[in-house]
Amino acid sequence: MSLADSDRELVVSELDREPTRAEAALFENLWSEHCAYRSSRPLLSAFDSEGERVVVGPGDDAAVVALDGETYITLGIESHNHPSYVDPFDGAATGVGGIVRDTLSMGAYPIALADSLYFGEFDDEHSKYLFEGVVEGISHYGNCIGVPTVAGSVDFHTDYEGNPLVNVACVGLTTEERLVTAEAQEPGNKLVLVGNATGRDGLGGASFASEDLAEDAETEDRPAVQVGDPYAEKLLIEANEQLVDEDLIESARDLGAAGLGGASSEMVAKADLGAHIELDRVHQREPNMNALEILLAESQERMCYEVEPDNVERVREIAERFDLGCSVIGEVTEGNYVCTVEESASGERETVVDVDAYFLGEGAPMNDLESEVPPEPEPDLPDADLTDAFDAVVSSPNTASKRWVYRQYDHEVGVRTSVGPGDDAAIMAVREAEQGLALSTGGAPNWTDAAPYEGARAVALENATNIAAKGATPLAAVDCLNGGNPEKPDVYGGFTGIVDGLAEMCETLSTPVVGGNVSLYNDSVAGPIPPTPTLAMVGAKDGYDAPPLSVAADGDLLLVGDRGLAADDVRLGGSEYLAQFDGSDRFPALPDDPAALIETLAAVADEDATLAVHDVSHGGLAVALAEMVTADAGLEVSLPGDDPAGTLFHEQPGRALIQTDSPAAVRDAFDGVAPVVELGTATDGGRLVIDAGDRTIETDAATIRERRATIERDLE
C-alpha cells in the first residue's frame, strides 16, 4: 500500500509533518475511491433523497424509512465485486455479512436479502465457475444466519468476463425508540469492539476495491479478501438485538472497508469529535499483529459501539453470553483521532495515529474527470425467423428461469415471506404495521450498455413496475452504481449517464433515493464493464396478498403501457433479441407519464376482478407470455401492429399484462394514462398460441419449462 504523491502533499500540509506508516495507510484507504467517492460524489447531488417518510437518508450505514408512525424499515445495498472475482465463495458470502451488519448498526433486525449478480457469457467455463461459487457463498451465509433471500436478478454479458458484479441489498425492521445511528454522541463515552477476533484477512480491501483488476488478481490479491463466519454473525445479530432492547448503545458502526480505522474514525468525524484508541486492547486471533494490521484488517463479524461508561460491563456480559469477543478499546474525545500501541521493549505507549478525524474522513479532494457522451447506436435489425427467435429469446440464460439460483436460498425463514423469488417482486409481511412490503431489485446491462441515460431511466421504471404489479406503490430506493475506470472519458461518460438517468426517473416517480453504494474501477484486462446501475426499490401496500403472475383458466388478457405500439414506433434497442442475433437499434421511448401509470397499475392490480398481473420487460412480450402459462391454463393471443418481431421482442419497461374479468374497467382506469391493447383470452390446458398474422407460434407449458431450464440443465 502506498499513498499517492498528490495526496501525501495534502496530508503533510495538514499535519505539518510526514505521516506515520499507519497514518499513510489509513489515508490511502479512507481516501480511496471505494470510501471517499472521489470520482462519483460530484455527480450524486442529482439524486433527490428527501421525502416525508425518510427518517435517515444517505451517509449512514443504512437508510431509514417510516412505514407508519411507529414502524421503520432500514434499506441498504453494497457491492463485493473484486473480492468475488478473486474468491467467489468468500467474496460473495462476506458481502452478505457486511450489508447485514450495516442493518444491525441502525438498531434494526434484518428481515430480507436481495442479490443482483452479473457475469460473463454463460457458456464460458470461468463465468460458470464464478457464478456457482458466488451463489454458493450467498446461500451458505444467508441460510446460516437465518435471513431470507427473497428477490434478485442474474445477468450474463460478455463484458463482465474479467470482472463480475455482486450487489447485495438488505431490509431491516426497527422502531423510532430502537433507532441507532453512526454519529458519536458524547465525549467520555467508551468505544467497545464486539464480535470476532481481529486477524490479518482483508488487509487493504478498500484500496484493492479502488483499482482495476490485474491479470494475476486471483492469486496476488487473495489476502485482500475477507473470510466470513456466518455462525458468528448469527450470534452478533442476536447480541445486537439484546443490546438495542436494553438501550445500551449510543451509536454504532460495523467494521467493513478500512476495518477498525474506518469505522471508529467515521463515527467520531460525523460529530466533529475525536477518539483515543489503544490498539493493543483489540482482541486478536493472530500473534504479533502490528498497529497498521490491527487498524486496517477487514476481519468479519465485528461491530464498534459507543457505550456510556456505566453500561460497559453489561455490554460485556451480553457479549460473553453470545460467545463473542469484547474489548473496550478507547473512548470518544474532543480532540484528534489518536491511536496508540504499547512498545514491547519500553512498556511506554507509542502514538501511531494523531490526525483530525474530519480531515481523515472528508479531506480527500474530488476528481475532475473528462466525460464523453456515448454515441447513439445506428439501427441494424436482424431478419430472423420468428419461431426461431422466440425459442432463442425464451431460452437465453438472461431471460430463462433463475430457479437454480433461488431454490438454494432459504426464502421462507422468518415467516414473513408472502410472495417469494421468481415473481415480479417479493412481498414481506410487516405485521407490526399491517402492511405488505414489496421488494424489487435489479439492473439491465443490455439497456445501459446501449443507452446509459435512457437505460438507467428504464431500470428505475422497471423496478417500479414490478412493485406496482403486486399492488404496491413505490416508497424509497437505494442504488449500487457500478462502472469501469472513470479516468477513461468514454467510461466516465457512460457512468454519468446512468447517474442522471436513474436520478431523473426516481424523481419523476416521487421515489427518494435514500442511500447507496458506488463501485468504480471494475475494469480488467478484458476491458471495462457496461455502466451498471442496480436499484433496490421497496413499496408498500395494505395487507400481504397480491395477484399472481400466472394466468387462471378464464379471463381476458390486456397489454397496458406499450407506447411503441400506440405511436407506431417500436424500437428494439437493448433487447435480448438483438443480443441473440447481433443487431442494434435505438432504445425504446418510455411512457409520457410514468408516475400516473405506476399508480394506476398498482390500483388495478388490487381490484377483485384482476386475476393475474405480470410486468413486460426483459425478453419482451414473448418471455412475459411464456412465463404466465401453466400446466392448467394457457393463452391465445393475437399480436397487434405490422411488425411481429418488434411487438414480441422490444423491451420498453412500464408495460404490464393484466388478466381480468372486467376489461372495460381496466380501460377506464388507464384512460388518459396509458394505452390499453386487448391481446386475447386465457384457455384451459397449458398451450400458448400466438397469432402473428401470416404465421403462428404454438407451444405448451411443458415445452416452455424445458426451454427456460437453460441454467438448471447446464449446471446439473
VOGU-3710 file (C-alpha; in Angstrom, 3 decimals, decimal comma):
1> msladsdrel> 0,000/0,000/0,000  1,222/3,490/-0,785  -0,301/6,951/-0,600  -0,369/8,834/-3,912  2,143/11,690/-4,130  -0,507/14,393/-4,537  -2,452/13,069/-1,543  0,716/12,821/0,529  1,401/16,502/-0,126  -2,046/17,433/1,206
11> vvseldrept> -1,582/15,253/4,275  1,863/16,679/5,005  0,494/20,207/4,648  -2,350/19,475/7,071  -0,246/17,610/9,646  2,806/19,862/9,212  4,910/16,700/9,241  5,358/13,428/7,402  2,608/10,884/8,200  3,479/7,756/10,104
21> raeaalfenl> 3,268/4,458/8,259  -0,091/3,717/9,890  -1,423/7,196/9,069  -0,339/6,928/5,439  -2,072/3,576/5,074  -5,196/4,902/6,802  -5,369/7,911/4,482  -4,781/5,720/1,450  -7,740/3,515/2,312  -10,147/6,192/3,533
31> wsehcayrss> -9,280/8,455/0,607  -9,663/5,630/-1,887  -12,422/5,710/-4,489  -14,197/2,950/-2,577  -14,508/5,020/0,613  -14,286/8,674/-0,478  -16,232/8,514/-3,784  -13,706/10,883/-5,317  -14,977/10,438/-8,873  -18,671/9,943/-8,160
41> rpllsafdse> -19,550/12,287/-5,295  -19,693/15,350/-7,591  -22,450/13,566/-9,542  -24,528/12,218/-6,656  -26,219/15,529/-5,858  -28,504/14,675/-8,800  -30,449/12,308/-6,536  -33,447/13,518/-4,563  -33,075/11,862/-1,158  -35,772/13,651/0,800
51> gervvvgpgd> -39,365/12,732/1,473  -41,937/12,873/4,224  -41,254/9,243/5,141  -37,450/9,483/5,023  -36,056/9,341/8,571  -32,349/8,819/7,797  -31,011/9,438/4,307  -27,619/8,925/2,657  -24,438/8,930/4,732  -25,188/6,376/7,424
61> daavvaldge> -24,683/2,615/7,303  -28,262/2,191/6,017  -31,220/4,421/5,260  -34,325/4,504/7,441  -37,867/4,983/6,107  -41,127/5,125/8,073  -43,895/2,679/7,209  -46,151/4,308/9,792  -45,718/6,403/12,914  -44,136/3,544/14,852
71> tyitlgiesh> -42,616/1,107/12,374  -39,439/1,861/10,450  -37,618/-0,137/7,805  -33,934/0,119/7,002  -32,628/-0,242/3,478  -29,053/-0,651/2,289  -27,072/-2,021/-0,641  -23,404/-2,889/-1,117  -21,081/-4,333/-3,736  -18,427/-7,011/-3,309
81> nhpsyvdpfd> -17,210/-7,157/-6,873  -13,435/-7,546/-6,834  -13,418/-9,962/-3,874  -15,950/-12,153/-5,681  -13,660/-12,448/-8,687  -10,652/-13,406/-6,576  -12,575/-15,792/-4,293  -16,210/-16,177/-5,396  -17,428/-18,080/-2,321  -15,879/-15,901/0,404
91> gaatgvggiv> -16,180/-12,708/-1,626  -19,932/-13,106/-2,043  -20,512/-14,507/1,451  -18,787/-11,606/3,185  -20,734/-9,193/1,003  -23,891/-10,585/2,606  -22,348/-10,340/6,069  -21,359/-6,718/5,536  -24,773/-5,465/4,419  -26,441/-7,326/7,308
101> rdtlsmgayp> -24,127/-5,598/9,807  -24,976/-2,257/8,191  -28,553/-3,088/9,128  -27,608/-4,001/12,705  -25,772/-0,721/13,206  -29,070/1,151/12,745  -30,687/-0,795/15,589  -32,655/-2,923/13,115  -33,280/-6,640/12,736  -32,623/-7,964/9,192
111> ialadslyfg> -35,754/-9,437/7,576  -34,863/-9,819/3,882  -31,949/-10,020/1,457  -31,799/-9,499/-2,302  -28,909/-10,131/-4,669  -28,179/-8,833/-8,171  -25,424/-10,743/-9,943  -23,629/-10,072/-13,218  -21,273/-12,487/-15,022  -19,603/-13,048/-18,381
121> efddehskyl> -21,223/-15,175/-21,082  -22,948/-18,197/-19,568  -21,265/-20,681/-21,913  -17,803/-19,597/-20,690  -16,395/-22,078/-18,156  -14,757/-19,414/-15,979  -18,035/-17,487/-15,817  -19,805/-20,658/-14,670  -17,147/-21,212/-12,014  -17,639/-17,681/-10,675
131> fegvvegish> -21,439/-17,977/-10,899  -21,587/-21,239/-8,976  -19,158/-20,019/-6,310  -20,982/-16,729/-5,765  -24,409/-18,370/-5,459  -22,987/-20,950/-3,055  -21,402/-18,206/-0,942  -24,615/-16,170/-0,757  -26,782/-19,176/0,023  -24,395/-20,508/2,669
141> ygncigvptv> -24,104/-17,237/4,539  -27,742/-16,155/4,225  -29,122/-19,568/5,151  -26,810/-19,899/8,160  -27,769/-16,515/9,628  -31,474/-17,114/9,100  -32,230/-14,118/6,884  -34,343/-14,975/3,805  -33,101/-14,091/0,328  -36,368/-13,184/-1,398
151> agsvdfhtdy> -35,535/-11,217/-4,552  -32,773/-10,555/-7,037  -31,575/-10,818/-10,603  -28,893/-12,536/-12,695  -27,477/-11,175/-15,950  -24,849/-12,505/-18,336  -22,906/-10,185/-20,638  -19,540/-10,668/-22,298  -18,078/-7,515/-20,723  -18,296/-8,971/-17,191
161> egnplvnvac> -15,909/-11,792/-18,077  -12,931/-10,225/-16,299  -14,919/-8,503/-13,546  -18,207/-9,928/-12,254  -20,514/-7,833/-10,087  -22,072/-8,974/-6,814  -24,555/-6,442/-5,399  -26,463/-7,330/-2,227  -29,316/-5,428/-0,559  -30,807/-5,886/2,909
171> vgltteerlv> -34,058/-4,741/4,509  -34,333/-4,423/8,272  -37,058/-3,622/10,753  -36,885/-1,221/13,686  -38,859/1,458/15,535  -38,320/5,093/16,450  -37,313/4,088/20,002  -34,782/1,499/18,814  -33,148/3,613/16,130  -29,359/3,979/16,356
181> taeaqepgnk> -27,075/5,961/14,048  -23,343/6,054/13,316  -22,811/9,527/14,797  -20,897/9,576/18,090  -22,827/11,283/20,880  -20,679/12,340/23,834  -17,007/12,742/24,781  -16,119/10,349/27,577  -18,228/7,507/26,215  -16,331/4,279/25,646
191> lvlvgnatgr> -15,665/2,608/22,308  -16,334/-1,119/22,557  -15,435/-3,692/19,916  -17,771/-6,716/19,880  -17,530/-9,800/17,694  -14,883/-11,995/16,164  -11,202/-11,556/16,906  -9,127/-9,479/14,503  -6,820/-11,275/12,092  -4,835/-10,315/9,043
201> dglggasfas> -7,518/-11,107/6,447  -8,878/-8,344/4,244  -5,867/-6,062/4,608  -6,125/-3,178/2,167  -9,570/-4,226/0,963  -10,726/-0,641/0,360  -7,742/0,258/-1,789  -7,985/-3,121/-3,582  -11,591/-2,278/-4,498  -10,427/1,049/-5,953
211> edlaedaete> -8,170/-0,219/-8,727  -8,540/-2,236/-11,916  -8,268/-6,000/-11,596  -4,903/-7,243/-12,790  -4,380/-10,455/-14,739  -2,964/-12,198/-11,652  -5,616/-10,862/-9,249  -6,941/-14,327/-8,365  -3,637/-15,202/-6,714  -1,924/-11,925/-5,857
221> drpavqvgdp> -4,963/-10,207/-4,276  -6,242/-13,162/-2,244  -5,059/-11,621/1,093  -7,356/-8,631/0,469  -10,447/-10,877/0,566  -12,106/-11,414/3,929  -13,169/-14,802/5,279  -16,656/-14,995/6,750  -18,111/-16,903/9,689  -21,915/-16,854/9,402
231> yaeklliean> -22,419/-18,621/12,729  -20,591/-15,793/14,495  -22,722/-13,329/12,510  -25,900/-15,024/13,740  -24,678/-14,636/17,319  -23,849/-10,995/16,584  -27,359/-10,411/15,215  -28,940/-11,726/18,392  -26,472/-9,942/20,675  -27,102/-6,669/18,843
241> eqlvdedlie> -30,828/-7,163/19,335  -30,311/-7,579/23,069  -28,070/-4,525/23,268  -30,652/-2,410/21,466  -33,508/-3,825/23,561  -31,703/-2,715/26,727  -30,839/0,711/25,276  -27,112/0,196/25,810  -25,880/1,650/22,500  -25,308/5,362/21,837
251> sardlgaagl> -24,001/4,898/18,288  -22,722/2,011/16,200  -20,770/1,207/13,077  -19,962/-2,112/11,521  -16,355/-2,859/10,620  -16,244/-3,013/6,848  -13,993/-1,104/4,456  -10,761/0,040/6,180  -11,643/-2,052/9,243  -11,410/-0,566/12,721
261> ggassemvak> -9,720/2,577/11,436  -12,560/3,281/9,035  -15,430/2,516/11,425  -14,123/4,319/14,510  -12,854/7,435/12,711  -16,077/7,816/10,733  -18,180/7,594/13,899  -16,432/10,477/15,601  -15,929/12,517/12,431  -19,700/12,687/11,938
271> adlgahield> -19,976/14,531/15,248  -16,814/16,623/14,733  -15,259/14,792/17,676  -12,159/12,686/18,179  -11,156/9,436/19,837  -8,313/7,842/21,724  -7,887/4,170/20,833  -5,413/1,742/22,374  -4,859/-0,713/19,552  -3,278/-3,435/21,674
281> rvhqrepnmn> -6,580/-3,757/23,565  -8,245/-5,149/20,423  -8,843/-8,895/20,821  -6,739/-10,634/18,183  -6,613/-14,115/16,730  -3,078/-13,917/15,294  0,163/-13,206/17,164  2,423/-10,201/16,724  -0,005/-8,054/14,762  1,323/-4,530/14,255
291> aleillaesq> -0,612/-1,294/14,537  -1,291/-0,987/10,823  -2,669/-4,526/10,629  -4,941/-4,004/13,634  -6,216/-0,730/12,190  -6,919/-1,864/8,626  -7,688/-5,594/8,781  -11,209/-6,221/7,482  -11,862/-9,345/9,544  -15,581/-10,017/9,523
301> ermcyevepd> -18,368/-10,172/12,115  -17,227/-7,163/14,173  -19,107/-4,103/15,442  -17,863/-0,908/17,065  -20,229/0,525/19,676  -20,247/3,792/21,583  -21,299/2,949/25,134  -21,785/5,060/28,245  -19,190/4,091/30,904  -21,840/2,765/33,316
311> nvervreiae> -23,138/0,358/30,655  -19,830/-1,172/29,587  -19,982/-4,093/31,995  -23,498/-5,033/30,870  -22,358/-4,936/27,220  -19,508/-7,264/28,143  -21,926/-9,660/29,866  -24,166/-9,825/26,805  -21,176/-10,415/24,507  -19,988/-13,256/26,728
321> rfdlgcsvig> -23,481/-14,745/26,791  -23,368/-14,998/22,999  -19,779/-16,248/22,998  -18,489/-13,121/21,296  -15,256/-11,296/21,940  -15,473/-7,915/23,635  -12,794/-5,232/24,035  -13,008/-1,734/25,464  -10,598/-0,146/23,012  -10,847/3,545/23,860
331> evtegnyvct> -13,156/6,490/24,235  -14,702/9,435/22,418  -12,808/12,718/22,927  -12,979/16,348/21,905  -9,550/16,256/20,281  -7,938/14,430/17,371  -8,366/10,849/16,287  -5,464/9,228/18,148  -4,314/5,597/18,123  -1,583/4,311/20,393
341> veesasgere> 0,158/0,995/20,986  2,408/-0,216/23,782  6,051/-0,673/22,835  7,148/-4,132/23,886  10,659/-3,037/24,823  9,998/0,037/26,965  6,402/-0,516/28,014  5,626/3,074/27,010  2,815/3,949/24,619  3,689/4,987/21,081
351> tvvdvdayfl> 1,312/7,241/19,144  0,901/5,804/15,641  -2,033/7,981/14,510  -2,799/11,571/15,514  -4,992/13,326/12,953  -8,146/15,371/12,715  -10,971/12,845/12,207  -12,966/15,104/9,925  -9,963/15,705/7,669  -9,313/11,972/7,580
361> gegapmndle> -12,889/11,237/6,547  -13,739/14,236/4,384  -10,440/15,743/3,285  -9,915/13,764/0,097  -10,008/16,027/-2,962  -12,620/15,245/-5,572  -11,529/14,218/-9,064  -12,258/16,452/-12,040  -12,602/13,985/-14,890  -13,291/14,269/-18,594
371> sevppepepd> -16,555/12,857/-19,868  -17,664/11,790/-23,340  -21,316/11,191/-24,176  -21,680/7,714/-25,738  -22,954/7,741/-29,327  -26,490/6,566/-30,091  -26,474/3,194/-31,887  -27,476/3,076/-35,543  -30,410/0,781/-36,397  -29,243/-2,565/-37,779
381> lpdadltdaf> -32,115/-5,015/-37,409  -31,714/-8,758/-37,988  -34,053/-10,746/-40,184  -34,584/-13,834/-38,040  -37,305/-16,463/-38,315  -39,964/-15,562/-35,753  -40,286/-19,049/-34,250  -36,510/-19,488/-34,036  -36,238/-16,063/-32,434  -38,959/-16,925/-29,905
391> davvsspnta> -37,106/-20,093/-28,917  -33,742/-18,294/-28,682  -35,017/-15,425/-26,552  -37,116/-17,579/-24,197  -34,219/-19,973/-23,587  -31,482/-17,323/-23,236  -29,724/-17,508/-19,834  -30,659/-13,845/-19,319  -34,393/-14,471/-19,616  -34,529/-18,151/-18,612
401> skrwvyrqyd> -35,715/-19,314/-15,209  -33,439/-18,444/-12,289  -34,889/-21,264/-10,208  -31,462/-22,914/-9,986  -30,310/-19,842/-8,065  -33,149/-19,069/-5,693  -34,002/-22,650/-4,792  -30,617/-22,717/-2,995  -31,725/-19,812/-0,815  -33,958/-20,146/2,210
411> hevgvrtsvg> -36,610/-17,593/1,346  -39,193/-18,531/3,973  -37,221/-18,374/7,222  -38,682/-15,696/9,493  -42,253/-16,485/8,312  -42,714/-13,055/6,724  -42,419/-14,021/3,043  -45,815/-13,727/1,374  -44,505/-13,640/-2,223  -41,051/-15,104/-2,774
421> pgddaaimav> -38,453/-15,152/-5,555  -39,489/-15,940/-9,106  -42,238/-13,326/-9,187  -42,083/-9,692/-10,317  -41,420/-8,545/-6,746  -41,229/-10,176/-3,339  -43,658/-9,227/-0,590  -42,776/-9,348/3,093  -45,477/-9,251/5,750  -44,733/-6,401/8,146
431> reaeqglals> -47,436/-7,325/10,627  -46,335/-4,618/13,029  -47,701/-2,042/10,555  -50,293/-4,338/8,927  -48,615/-3,637/5,580  -47,007/-5,641/2,847  -43,526/-4,512/1,875  -42,761/-5,161/-1,798  -39,111/-5,504/-2,836  -37,698/-5,435/-6,360
441> tggapnwtda> -34,048/-5,260/-7,287  -32,002/-5,471/-10,444  -30,381/-3,790/-13,404  -30,272/-4,312/-17,157  -26,778/-4,259/-18,680  -28,083/-4,648/-22,237  -30,134/-1,488/-21,733  -27,470/0,650/-20,109  -24,798/-0,598/-22,495  -26,913/0,510/-25,447
451> apyegarava> -28,055/3,818/-23,903  -26,723/4,680/-20,415  -29,089/7,563/-19,644  -32,281/6,124/-21,130  -31,362/2,636/-19,969  -30,973/3,813/-16,375  -34,328/5,610/-16,546  -35,758/2,327/-17,755  -34,157/0,381/-14,865  -35,917/2,638/-12,353
461> lenatniaak> -39,250/2,352/-14,165  -38,856/-1,419/-14,484  -38,389/-1,878/-10,732  -41,357/0,393/-10,025  -43,476/-1,628/-12,469  -42,503/-4,853/-10,693  -43,721/-3,373/-7,424  -46,933/-1,981/-8,913  -47,717/-5,367/-10,487  -48,070/-6,705/-6,937
471> gatplaavdc> -50,457/-3,896/-5,968  -47,878/-1,789/-4,086  -46,717/1,782/-4,658  -43,023/2,743/-4,558  -41,764/4,092/-1,237  -37,974/4,512/-1,500  -34,912/3,105/-3,246  -31,189/2,578/-2,819  -28,744/2,183/-5,670  -25,460/0,453/-6,398
481> lnggnpekpd> -23,693/2,326/-9,191  -21,129/0,115/-10,907  -18,734/1,399/-13,537  -15,345/0,864/-15,101  -12,232/3,018/-14,827  -13,534/6,610/-14,514  -10,259/8,022/-15,823  -11,355/6,912/-19,305  -13,623/9,672/-20,733  -15,986/7,272/-22,506
491> vyggftgivd> -16,369/5,164/-19,365  -16,992/8,217/-17,193  -19,482/9,498/-19,753  -21,452/6,278/-19,513  -21,303/6,391/-15,720  -22,533/9,988/-15,697  -25,412/8,896/-17,918  -26,614/6,163/-15,555  -26,455/8,521/-12,558  -28,508/11,199/-14,306
501> glaemcetls> -30,992/8,736/-15,795  -31,624/6,919/-12,529  -31,959/10,183/-10,610  -34,359/11,674/-13,156  -36,762/8,730/-13,232  -36,768/8,211/-9,457  -37,622/11,890/-9,004  -40,372/11,568/-11,622  -41,793/8,624/-9,667  -41,534/10,600/-6,371
511> tpvvggnvsl> -39,328/7,810/-5,047  -36,450/9,207/-2,967  -33,075/7,508/-3,383  -32,169/7,286/0,285  -28,776/5,612/0,108  -26,476/3,531/-1,983  -23,012/2,488/-2,977  -20,573/3,281/-5,768  -18,173/0,740/-7,237  -15,767/2,019/-9,871
521> yndsvagpip> -12,599/0,605/-11,422  -14,492/-2,508/-12,477  -12,025/-2,825/-15,309  -9,746/-5,712/-16,167  -7,536/-6,976/-18,960  -10,808/-7,910/-20,675  -11,929/-4,260/-20,630  -14,497/-2,211/-18,669  -17,869/-3,491/-17,565  -21,007/-1,875/-19,023
531> ptptlamvga> -22,242/1,042/-16,896  -24,429/-0,906/-14,475  -26,902/0,690/-12,063  -28,526/-1,790/-9,696  -31,618/-0,437/-7,983  -33,289/-1,933/-4,909  -36,759/-0,434/-4,526  -39,365/-1,002/-1,844  -43,070/-0,319/-1,988  -45,920/-0,544/0,481
541> kdgydappls> -49,472/-1,840/0,321  -52,315/-2,694/2,673  -52,232/-6,374/3,530  -49,915/-9,064/2,260  -51,806/-10,608/-0,672  -51,012/-9,898/-4,311  -52,284/-11,005/-7,717  -50,362/-13,971/-9,117  -48,040/-13,842/-12,103  -49,609/-16,938/-13,699
551> vaadgdlllv> -52,913/-16,819/-15,567  -56,093/-18,518/-14,467  -58,014/-20,702/-16,937  -60,523/-17,996/-17,910  -60,448/-14,244/-18,467  -59,320/-11,566/-20,916  -55,675/-10,603/-21,363  -54,783/-6,920/-21,821  -51,456/-5,220/-22,516  -51,126/-1,792/-20,888
561> gdrglaaddv> -48,493/0,898/-21,310  -46,977/-0,003/-24,706  -46,020/3,390/-26,083  -44,263/1,970/-29,133  -47,378/0,239/-30,471  -49,534/3,273/-29,779  -47,165/5,579/-31,653  -46,250/3,035/-34,356  -42,611/3,448/-33,289  -41,418/0,110/-31,922
571> rlggseylaq> -37,700/0,208/-31,018  -35,620/-2,839/-30,162  -32,547/-1,179/-28,639  -31,106/-3,054/-25,639  -33,258/-6,134/-26,220  -32,276/-9,762/-25,790  -33,488/-10,299/-29,350  -30,757/-8,017/-30,693  -28,212/-9,625/-28,361  -29,096/-13,062/-29,744
581> fdgsdrfpal> -28,955/-12,027/-33,403  -26,221/-9,371/-33,285  -28,282/-6,297/-34,144  -28,636/-2,742/-32,897  -31,354/-0,105/-32,631  -32,398/2,988/-30,746  -33,630/2,489/-27,199  -37,439/2,466/-26,745  -39,221/5,662/-25,784  -40,678/5,500/-22,259
591> pddpaaliet> -44,245/6,375/-21,206  -45,211/10,055/-21,101  -46,492/9,933/-17,507  -44,750/7,050/-15,720  -45,868/8,172/-12,254  -49,556/8,035/-13,189  -49,006/4,690/-14,932  -47,433/3,139/-11,825  -50,129/4,493/-9,526  -52,896/3,208/-11,808
601> laavadedat> -51,294/-0,204/-12,275  -50,971/-0,675/-8,509  -54,639/0,209/-8,017  -55,833/-2,106/-10,824  -53,669/-4,957/-9,525  -55,560/-4,837/-6,222  -59,027/-4,971/-7,811  -61,125/-8,096/-7,229  -61,667/-8,507/-10,981  -57,922/-8,742/-11,609
611> lavhdvshgg> -56,864/-12,377/-11,952  -53,152/-12,027/-12,793  -50,580/-9,301/-13,468  -47,104/-9,607/-14,961  -44,701/-6,877/-15,986  -43,277/-6,927/-19,519  -39,589/-6,104/-19,850  -36,591/-8,428/-20,307  -37,233/-10,603/-23,337  -40,295/-8,540/-24,171
621> lavalaemvt> -43,812/-9,809/-24,681  -42,500/-13,211/-25,789  -40,977/-14,012/-22,398  -43,810/-12,443/-20,391  -46,425/-14,563/-22,173  -44,328/-17,710/-21,771  -43,924/-17,070/-18,037  -47,684/-16,678/-17,473  -48,674/-20,054/-18,939  -49,084/-23,024/-16,573
631> adaglevslp> -49,893/-26,700/-16,986  -53,544/-25,872/-16,227  -54,029/-22,569/-18,064  -52,896/-21,328/-21,450  -53,242/-18,243/-23,640  -54,445/-17,498/-27,145  -53,286/-14,061/-28,283  -53,093/-12,018/-31,477  -50,208/-9,631/-31,981  -51,204/-6,060/-32,816
641> gddpagtlfh> -49,275/-3,931/-35,306  -47,436/-4,717/-38,541  -44,082/-5,713/-37,023  -44,395/-9,088/-35,255  -40,711/-9,217/-34,220  -40,807/-5,693/-32,835  -44,071/-6,337/-30,985  -42,850/-9,614/-29,486  -39,312/-8,673/-28,531  -38,970/-4,971/-27,748
651> eqpgraliqt> -38,303/-4,319/-24,067  -39,872/-0,987/-23,202  -40,488/-1,027/-19,430  -43,617/0,398/-17,881  -45,782/-2,260/-19,535  -47,844/-4,996/-17,910  -50,059/-7,899/-18,897  -53,320/-7,910/-16,956  -55,737/-10,824/-16,903  -59,143/-9,573/-15,826
661> dspaavrdaf> -62,841/-10,387/-15,616  -63,593/-6,732/-16,386  -61,620/-5,395/-19,357  -63,833/-2,323/-19,594  -62,909/-1,322/-16,040  -59,202/-1,643/-16,876  -59,634/0,538/-19,969  -61,481/3,145/-17,915  -58,775/3,144/-15,235  -55,989/3,724/-17,792
671> dgvapvvelg> -57,941/6,207/-19,914  -55,691/9,209/-20,457  -52,833/7,488/-18,593  -51,507/4,767/-20,912  -52,644/2,802/-23,973  -54,508/-0,482/-23,483  -54,496/-3,268/-26,097  -56,661/-6,394/-25,932  -54,387/-9,334/-26,751  -56,592/-12,390/-26,265
681> tatdggrlvi> -58,012/-14,781/-23,718  -56,951/-17,485/-21,292  -57,804/-21,109/-22,054  -57,982/-24,462/-20,324  -54,819/-26,529/-20,609  -51,298/-25,282/-20,923  -50,993/-24,155/-24,543  -49,607/-20,833/-25,738  -50,821/-19,788/-29,186  -49,525/-16,516/-30,658
691> dagdrtietd> -51,174/-15,353/-33,884  -48,588/-13,185/-35,670  -50,554/-12,521/-38,838  -49,024/-14,668/-41,556  -47,575/-17,146/-39,069  -48,454/-18,735/-35,723  -46,244/-19,704/-32,801  -47,625/-22,676/-30,868  -46,116/-24,314/-27,809  -47,141/-25,602/-24,389
701> aatirerrat> -46,209/-25,168/-20,728  -44,063/-28,318/-20,609  -42,014/-27,248/-23,637  -41,652/-23,725/-22,289  -40,480/-25,055/-18,942  -37,888/-27,219/-20,680  -36,620/-24,319/-22,785  -36,455/-21,994/-19,785  -34,445/-24,535/-17,754  -31,224/-23,482/-19,526
711> ierdle> -29,276/-22,769/-16,331  -30,527/-25,797/-14,380  -29,925/-28,147/-17,293  -26,369/-26,953/-17,850  -25,246/-26,788/-14,200  -26,846/-30,026/-13,066
//
